[in-house]
C-alpha cells in the first residue's frame, strides 16, 4: 500500500486524531489485560479454580459437604500457620 494523498491540512489533522484515539484504545486494552491477568493469578483465585475443578467432580451430598467444609479447613490452616 502506497502513501496516502491528502488534499488539505484538515484531512491530515483528522487522520492524526483517529490514529491518536486508536493508540489510546490499544493502550487501554493492554492495561486492562494486564490487570485481568494480575487478578487471575492471585493465590485466592488460583485456589478457587483448583478447588472448583475438584468440586465439580463430586455431585450430590459430597459436593455439598465440600462446599461447606473446604472454606473452614482453609481458614483453619491459615489461622494455625499465623499463630
Secondary structure, DSSP 8 states (H G I E B T S, - for coil): ------SSHHHHHHHHHHHHHHHHHHHHHHHHHHHHHHHHTSHHHHHHHHHHHHHHH--THHHHHHHHHHHHHHHHHHHHHH-
